[in-house]
Amino acid sequence: MSDTRLLLALGLATAFFVGGCGADEASTPSTSAEVTEDPVPEVDPARVTAAQQAAALFPAMPAVATNPANPQSAAKELLGSTLYHDVRLSKNHDISCNSCHVLAAYGVDGEATSPGHQGQRGGRNSPTVYNAALHVAQFWDGREPDVEAQAKGPILNPIEMAMPSEDAVLAVLNSIPGYATLFAAAFPEDAAPITYDNVGKAIGAFERLLLTPAPIDHFAAGDLDALDDAQQRGLAVFLATGCTTCHVGPAIGGGMYQKLGLVHPYETADAGRFDVTGNEADRHVFKVPSLRNVTETGPWFHDGSITDLADAVRKMAYHQLGVTLDDAQVDDIVAFLGALKGELPTDLVTAPEMPTSGPDTPAADPS
């Protein structure tokens, strides 16, 4: 396999015609037979070059976004899926991870900001969980290093799932008999496996399965028909505009931080990564989002303020790169972004059977 993962086979076939009907005649090709060749399939050099560029800029996705510090296992993944869907991990027993990051809807809820405990809303858009394990860090401001750490945050956030403490979460889990079995299977080396860190590890292991290969991956691997003409034009405009300054790598983004309004200022009250580091240089700096499934994950931007993808493309080109795109260029880039839409892993979308509550399970607290 070449560095570009481009396998283009040009086959030549030779046909021999056998004359006569006797056995002796059939064993010897006729001297008068003509040798013919199948036509060599035409290969568009522009598509070849585009596929090579895509292969270099958008490396192949792994089958699983593994973390050596949190080895995968089927038992851990099952526990993680169960916890991901369990509303009992919220104060009022009405919100799960899947409430804001809906797996059947490309990992989002379609809201500018998501409703949490008692309908409260934060100031930032809930990004998709699909392919998030490939990112350099988690949350818009990058305040957590990986999906294992990220998974523990919303459960205790007073605006989101609002559980008052780690101990309160563990009290719920310990009161549900089925969880004892699930945690023991997922963490067989732990004497007391029901811990808050293990909650994060289990959910993280599940989220590391949530990858969505798309037509762009097939195109980069050598299937030159995986992108239609509009999508190929869009890829060319995407590259020429300079979008790959930030949107590269297996996730086509998610690998770096960038100031919003790098060339032309963009008005936002959100301080971004400055809230994490306190460094003035990080004011209005955010983690670059992945563009995978971007056609399905609106509204867009850190605050969910953009409701039209074409508008998002136009604004990003202007504010980040200083480029003013015409309508045809915007349309072509939007067409290309459609080639980043992957198929959902249907076996992971449906919630597993929830373990039944025990008689001592703490009741929901609507306050």
C-alpha positions as CSV (number, residue, x, y, z in Angstrom):
1,M,0.0,0.0,0.0
2,S,1.5,3.4,-1.0
3,D,1.8,6.3,1.3
4,T,-1.3,7.8,-0.3
5,R,-3.2,4.6,0.2
6,L,-4.2,4.9,-3.5
7,L,-4.7,1.6,-5.2
8,L,-5.5,2.1,-8.9
9,A,-5.5,-1.1,-10.9
10,L,-5.2,-0.9,-14.7
11,G,-6.0,-4.3,-16.0
12,L,-5.1,-5.8,-19.5
13,A,-6.9,-8.9,-20.6
14,T,-6.0,-11.1,-23.6
15,A,-8.6,-13.2,-25.3
16,F,-7.7,-16.3,-27.3
17,F,-10.1,-17.9,-29.7
18,V,-10.0,-21.6,-30.2
19,G,-11.0,-22.9,-33.7
20,G,-12.3,-26.4,-34.7
21,C,-14.3,-28.8,-32.7
22,G,-12.0,-31.8,-32.4
23,A,-10.0,-32.6,-29.3
24,D,-6.6,-32.1,-31.0
25,E,-7.7,-28.8,-32.5
26,A,-9.2,-27.5,-29.2
27,S,-5.9,-28.1,-27.4
28,T,-4.0,-25.6,-29.7
29,P,-4.9,-22.0,-30.2
30,S,-5.8,-21.0,-33.7
31,T,-3.0,-19.2,-35.5
32,S,-5.5,-16.9,-37.0
33,A,-7.0,-15.8,-33.7
34,E,-6.8,-12.1,-33.0
35,V,-5.5,-10.9,-29.6
36,T,-7.8,-8.2,-28.1
37,E,-7.4,-5.9,-25.1
38,D,-10.0,-4.6,-22.8
39,P,-10.1,-0.8,-22.8
40,V,-8.0,0.8,-20.1
41,P,-10.3,2.6,-17.7
42,E,-9.9,6.3,-17.9
43,V,-8.5,7.8,-14.7
44,D,-9.1,11.5,-14.0
45,P,-5.7,12.9,-13.0
46,A,-7.4,15.7,-11.0
47,R,-9.2,13.1,-8.9
48,V,-6.0,11.1,-8.4
49,T,-4.3,14.3,-7.1
50,A,-7.2,15.2,-4.9
51,A,-7.3,11.7,-3.4
52,Q,-3.5,11.9,-2.7
53,Q,-4.0,15.3,-1.0
54,A,-6.9,13.9,1.1
55,A,-4.8,10.9,2.2
56,A,-2.0,13.2,3.3
57,L,-4.2,15.6,5.2
58,F,-6.9,13.3,6.6
59,P,-5.2,10.1,7.8
60,A,-7.2,7.0,8.1
61,M,-9.3,6.7,11.2
62,P,-8.5,3.9,13.7
63,A,-11.1,1.2,14.3
64,V,-11.1,2.3,18.0
65,A,-9.6,5.4,19.5
66,T,-7.7,3.5,22.2
67,N,-6.2,4.9,25.3
68,P,-3.3,2.9,26.8
69,A,-4.2,4.2,30.2
70,N,-7.7,2.8,29.9
71,P,-7.6,-0.5,28.0
72,Q,-10.7,-1.5,26.1
73,S,-12.8,-4.6,27.1
74,A,-16.3,-5.7,26.1
75,A,-17.4,-5.6,29.7
76,K,-16.1,-2.1,30.2
77,E,-17.8,-0.9,27.0
78,L,-21.1,-2.4,28.0
79,L,-20.9,-0.7,31.4
80,G,-20.0,2.5,29.7
81,S,-23.0,2.3,27.4
82,T,-25.3,1.6,30.3
83,L,-24.0,4.5,32.3
84,Y,-24.2,6.8,29.3
85,H,-27.9,6.2,29.0
86,D,-28.8,6.0,32.7
87,V,-30.9,9.0,33.8
88,R,-30.4,8.0,37.4
89,L,-27.0,9.6,37.3
90,S,-28.7,13.0,37.4
91,K,-30.2,14.7,40.5
92,N,-33.8,14.5,39.2
93,H,-33.4,11.2,37.4
94,D,-34.4,12.8,34.1
95,I,-31.1,13.5,32.3
96,S,-28.4,11.2,30.9
97,C,-25.4,11.8,28.7
98,N,-27.6,10.8,25.8
99,S,-30.1,13.6,26.6
100,C,-27.7,16.2,25.2
101,H,-25.5,14.0,23.1
102,V,-28.1,11.9,21.3
103,L,-26.4,9.0,19.6
104,A,-29.3,8.5,17.2
105,A,-28.9,12.1,16.1
106,Y,-25.2,12.2,15.4
107,G,-24.4,12.9,19.0
108,V,-26.2,16.2,19.4
109,D,-29.6,17.5,20.5
110,G,-30.0,20.2,17.8
111,E,-30.2,23.0,20.5
112,A,-28.0,26.1,20.6
113,T,-27.3,25.2,24.3
114,S,-28.7,22.2,26.0
115,P,-31.4,22.2,28.8
116,G,-30.0,20.7,32.0
117,H,-31.4,20.3,35.5
118,Q,-34.7,22.2,35.8
119,G,-34.3,23.5,32.3
120,Q,-31.1,25.5,33.1
121,R,-28.9,26.3,30.1
122,G,-25.2,27.0,30.0
123,G,-23.5,29.3,27.6
124,R,-21.9,26.8,25.2
125,N,-23.2,24.4,22.6
126,S,-23.0,20.7,23.3
127,P,-20.6,19.2,20.7
128,T,-21.0,15.8,19.3
129,V,-19.5,12.8,21.1
130,Y,-18.9,11.0,17.7
131,N,-15.1,11.0,17.0
132,A,-14.5,13.2,20.1
133,A,-12.0,10.6,21.4
134,L,-9.7,11.6,18.6
135,H,-9.4,15.2,19.8
136,V,-6.4,16.8,21.5
137,A,-8.6,17.6,24.5
138,Q,-12.3,17.9,25.5
139,F,-14.7,20.7,25.9
140,W,-14.6,23.9,23.9
141,D,-11.9,25.3,26.2
142,G,-9.9,22.1,26.4
143,R,-10.1,21.9,30.1
144,E,-10.1,18.1,30.3
145,P,-7.5,15.9,28.5
146,D,-9.6,13.0,27.4
147,V,-13.1,11.6,27.2
148,E,-12.5,9.7,30.5
149,A,-12.1,12.9,32.4
150,Q,-14.7,14.7,30.4
151,A,-17.4,12.1,31.2
152,K,-17.2,12.9,34.9
153,G,-17.8,16.7,34.6
154,P,-21.4,17.0,33.5
155,I,-22.7,14.6,36.1
156,L,-21.6,17.0,38.9
157,N,-22.2,20.3,37.0
158,P,-25.1,22.1,38.8
159,I,-26.5,23.3,35.5
160,E,-26.3,20.0,33.8
161,M,-27.0,16.7,35.6
162,A,-26.6,18.4,39.0
163,M,-25.6,15.5,41.2
164,P,-24.3,17.1,44.5
165,S,-21.1,15.0,44.9
166,E,-19.2,11.9,43.8
167,D,-20.4,10.2,46.9
168,A,-24.0,10.8,45.9
169,V,-23.4,9.2,42.5
170,L,-21.7,6.2,44.1
171,A,-24.7,5.9,46.5
172,V,-27.0,5.5,43.6
173,L,-24.8,3.0,41.8
174,N,-24.3,0.9,44.9
175,S,-28.0,0.8,45.5
176,I,-28.7,-0.8,42.1
177,P,-27.8,-4.5,42.3
178,G,-27.1,-4.9,38.6
179,Y,-24.3,-2.4,38.7
180,A,-22.3,-4.5,41.1
181,T,-22.1,-7.2,38.5
182,L,-21.3,-4.8,35.6
183,F,-18.5,-3.0,37.5
184,A,-17.0,-6.2,38.7
185,A,-16.8,-7.6,35.2
186,A,-15.4,-4.3,33.8
187,F,-12.8,-3.9,36.5
188,P,-11.9,-7.4,37.7
189,E,-8.7,-6.4,39.4
190,D,-10.3,-3.8,41.7
191,A,-11.4,-5.0,45.1
192,A,-14.1,-2.2,45.2
193,P,-14.8,-1.5,41.5
194,I,-17.6,1.0,41.9
195,T,-15.6,4.2,42.0
196,Y,-16.2,7.6,40.4
197,D,-12.9,7.3,38.4
198,N,-14.2,4.0,37.0
199,V,-17.4,5.7,35.9
200,G,-15.3,8.0,33.8
201,K,-13.2,5.1,32.5
202,A,-16.2,3.0,31.5
203,I,-18.0,5.9,29.7
204,G,-14.7,6.8,28.1
205,A,-14.2,3.3,26.8
206,F,-17.7,3.3,25.3
207,E,-17.1,6.7,23.6
208,R,-13.9,5.5,22.1
209,L,-16.0,3.2,19.9
210,L,-18.0,6.1,18.5
211,L,-16.2,6.7,15.2
212,T,-17.9,7.3,11.9
213,P,-15.8,6.7,8.7
214,A,-17.2,8.6,5.8
215,P,-17.0,8.9,2.0
216,I,-13.9,11.1,2.3
217,D,-12.1,8.1,3.9
218,H,-13.0,5.9,0.9
219,F,-11.9,8.6,-1.5
220,A,-8.5,9.0,0.3
221,A,-8.1,5.2,0.2
222,G,-8.4,5.1,-3.6
223,D,-12.1,4.9,-4.4
224,L,-12.2,7.9,-6.8
225,D,-15.9,7.7,-7.2
226,A,-16.6,8.1,-3.5
227,L,-16.9,11.9,-4.0
228,D,-19.2,13.3,-6.6
229,D,-18.2,16.2,-8.8
230,A,-19.5,18.9,-6.5
231,Q,-17.8,17.4,-3.5
232,Q,-14.5,17.2,-5.4
233,R,-14.8,20.8,-6.4
234,G,-15.6,21.6,-2.8
235,L,-12.5,19.8,-1.6
236,A,-10.4,21.9,-4.1
237,V,-11.9,25.1,-2.7
238,F,-11.5,23.9,0.8
239,L,-7.8,23.3,0.2
240,A,-7.3,26.5,-1.8
241,T,-9.0,28.7,0.8
242,G,-6.7,27.4,3.5
243,C,-9.2,25.5,5.7
244,T,-6.7,22.8,6.3
245,T,-4.7,25.3,8.4
246,C,-6.9,24.0,11.3
247,H,-9.0,21.2,9.9
248,V,-6.7,18.3,9.4
249,G,-6.0,14.9,10.9
250,P,-8.2,11.9,11.3
251,A,-11.0,14.0,12.9
252,I,-10.6,16.8,10.3
253,G,-10.2,19.2,13.2
254,G,-10.1,18.7,17.0
255,G,-6.3,18.7,17.0
256,M,-5.4,22.2,18.0
257,Y,-6.6,25.5,19.5
258,Q,-7.3,28.6,17.6
259,K,-8.4,32.2,18.3
260,L,-11.9,32.9,17.0
261,G,-11.4,36.0,14.8
262,L,-7.8,35.3,13.9
263,V,-7.7,37.7,11.0
264,H,-10.9,39.7,11.4
265,P,-12.3,40.1,14.9
266,Y,-15.4,38.0,15.8
267,E,-17.6,39.4,18.4
268,T,-18.1,37.0,21.4
269,A,-18.4,37.5,25.1
270,D,-17.0,34.0,25.8
271,A,-13.4,34.2,27.0
272,G,-12.8,30.7,25.8
273,R,-9.6,29.0,26.9
274,F,-8.6,32.1,28.9
275,D,-11.0,30.8,31.6
276,V,-8.8,27.7,31.9
277,T,-5.3,29.2,31.7
278,G,-5.6,32.8,32.7
279,N,-3.2,33.7,29.9
280,E,-4.4,36.8,28.0
281,A,-3.1,35.2,24.7
282,D,-5.9,32.5,25.2
283,R,-8.7,35.0,25.3
284,H,-11.4,33.9,22.7
285,V,-9.3,30.8,21.9
286,F,-11.3,27.6,21.5
287,K,-10.5,24.0,20.5
288,V,-11.0,23.7,16.7
289,P,-14.1,21.5,16.2
290,S,-14.1,18.4,14.1
291,L,-15.8,18.7,10.7
292,R,-16.9,15.1,10.6
293,N,-20.7,14.9,10.4
294,V,-20.8,18.7,10.5
295,T,-23.8,18.8,8.2
296,E,-25.7,17.0,10.9
297,T,-24.5,18.7,14.0
298,G,-25.9,22.2,13.9
299,P,-26.4,24.8,15.1
300,W,-22.8,25.7,15.0
301,F,-20.0,27.6,16.8
302,H,-19.2,27.5,20.5
303,D,-22.5,29.2,21.4
304,G,-24.7,27.6,18.8
305,S,-25.4,31.0,17.3
306,I,-25.1,30.0,13.6
307,T,-28.1,28.1,12.2
308,D,-27.1,27.9,8.5
309,L,-24.0,25.9,7.5
310,A,-23.3,28.1,4.5
311,D,-23.2,31.1,6.8
312,A,-20.8,29.2,9.1
313,V,-18.5,28.5,6.1
314,R,-18.6,32.1,4.9
315,K,-17.9,33.5,8.4
316,M,-15.0,31.0,9.1
317,A,-13.3,31.9,5.8
318,Y,-13.6,35.6,6.5
319,H,-12.8,35.8,10.2
320,Q,-10.2,33.0,10.3
321,L,-8.5,33.3,6.9
322,G,-9.4,36.7,5.6
323,V,-11.0,35.2,2.5
324,T,-14.3,36.4,1.1
325,L,-16.0,33.4,-0.7
326,D,-18.6,33.8,-3.4
327,D,-21.8,31.9,-3.3
328,A,-20.6,29.2,-5.7
329,Q,-17.5,28.5,-3.6
330,V,-19.6,28.3,-0.4
331,D,-22.0,25.9,-2.1
332,D,-19.1,23.7,-3.2
333,I,-17.5,23.6,0.3
334,V,-20.9,22.7,1.8
335,A,-21.1,19.9,-0.8
336,F,-17.7,18.7,0.3
337,L,-18.7,18.8,3.9
338,G,-21.4,16.3,3.0
339,A,-18.7,13.8,2.2
340,L,-17.6,14.0,5.8
341,K,-21.0,12.5,7.0
342,G,-20.4,9.0,8.2
343,E,-22.7,6.1,9.0
344,L,-23.8,5.8,12.6
345,P,-22.7,2.6,14.4
346,T,-26.2,1.3,14.8
347,D,-25.2,-1.4,17.2
348,L,-24.1,1.3,19.7
349,V,-27.0,3.7,19.3
350,T,-29.6,1.7,21.2
351,A,-29.4,1.7,25.0
352,P,-28.7,-1.6,26.6
353,E,-31.0,-3.0,29.2
354,M,-30.9,-0.9,32.4
355,P,-30.3,-2.6,35.7
356,T,-33.3,-2.3,37.9
357,S,-33.2,0.0,40.9
358,G,-33.0,-1.5,44.3
359,P,-35.3,-0.8,47.2
360,D,-32.8,1.7,48.7
361,T,-32.0,3.6,45.5
362,P,-32.1,7.4,46.4
363,A,-35.1,9.1,45.1
364,A,-35.0,11.8,42.5
365,D,-34.6,15.3,43.9
366,P,-36.4,17.9,41.8
367,S,-35.1,20.8,43.8
